Amino acid sequence: MAYLSSVAASFLTLLFFVFIIATIGYLIGGIEIKGISLGTAGVLLTALVFGVIANQIGSFELGGKTIVLFDNETVKPMYSFISSLGTAMFVTAVGLIAGPKFFRSMNKSMIAYIVMGAVIIVAGIGTALILMKITGISSSLAIGLLTGALTSTPGLSAAKDAALDPDAVTAGYGIAYLFGILGVVLFVQLVPKFLKVNIDEERARFVAADTVKVEKSDKPLKKIDSLDFFPFMLTVVGGLILGSIKIPGINFSLGSSGGTLVMGLIVGHFGHIGKIDLSVSKNTLNFFRELGLMLFLIGAGVPGGVNFIKFVQPAYFIYGAIMTIIPMILGYILGKYVFKLSVFNNLGSITGGMTSTPALGTLINVAKTDAVAASYAATYPLALVMIVLLSKISVMIF
């Protein structure tokens, strides 16, 4: 009973700090400097700083009670749960947003998205291996830096399973993760400014070109609840089940993020089961998308901050930044000059290829339209599969 009481107290403390981090994070994210802001990524920055502080302090006494900021036995698993919960909500919302148009838009652009996803991941792997050879860092650390630079938790998990030094993989991930998030977030804001894109005109052209006729069922459909929570939760459940299925032999699965994205696309496409309406209102999707993103950043950011000081070396930040920047630049050049994609589709595809959910949220705010989620959703699945497989293969071979 004493242990249960301790866990309950830790959980209540955790909830308090989650809301504190979110409050400060949104305050920081709302600060604009020459039109550039961190947005929701400010929550990640706050979470990382909190993790560093938590690692230094550990716990403190307040009113005769011990307040534990972070420990590996009780608090760390709770942050992991928050991260998983946030990922499921955010990616499901993205899938449901993109689903009605995704399968109906299978055209030459889809080939462009697939190729861009492949090029971005291969460029990242190539950059990591070149840096490994030049600098002498271990393959475990190099691939850890890469998975952090591409913000790929499934890639991290796969690399850890195969690596000789799992701790080095985790350390590299934590070091490169911050710029991996912020770098892509800033990239999707800076590119339109450098190119002097008129956002309103570009959005008008983009939405007109993106218009796809979505056929609605002639059958009278029944809504289970007024807020559309039922279809959303059903999609999450289906996605988690799909993501847990492992392919024999290579021990690969889509994971919670890949599974919920695919299920969101499917449910968003069909929109109903029999006479049951599975469509979800835009307001509900926007709510879950932002809430999920916030929880994901807090759940991933605090543990990342805890391990930040332990393994950090200044050069590793530079290596991670290079692994983030080079794939984005190559991807953008490919999309602009080879596939002739619009700015929004190009940047949407890059966020998918970089598997960066926070950057997608930023791009939606920049473009002021959810339609950019379609190119993200088209690129993300292949990029996810490739980073998981190639990360695992790389640490085994090199």
TAMOGI-V420215 format. One line per field, one symbol per residue. burial: b if it has 16 or more other C-alpha atoms within 10 Angstrom, else e. Layout:
BEGIN
burial = ???
END
This chain:
BEGIN
burial = eeeeeebeebbeebeebbeebbebbbebbbeeeeeebbbbbbbbbbbbbbbbbbbeeeeeeeeeeebbbbbeebbbebbbbbbbbbbbbbbbbbbbbbbbbbbebeeebbebbbbbbbbbbbbbbebbbebbeeeeebbbbbbbbbbbbbbbbbbbbbbbebbebbebbbbbbbbbbbbbbbbbbbbbbeebeeeeeebeebbeebeeeeeeeeeeeeeeeebeeeebbbbbeebbbbbbebbeeeeeeeebbbbbbbbbbbbbbbbbbbbbeeeebbbbeeeebbebbbbbbbbbbbbbbbbbbbbbbeeeeeebbebbbbbbbebbeebbebbeeebebbbbbbbbbbbbbbbbbbbbbbbbeebeebbbbbbbbbbbbbbbbbbbbbbbebbeee
END
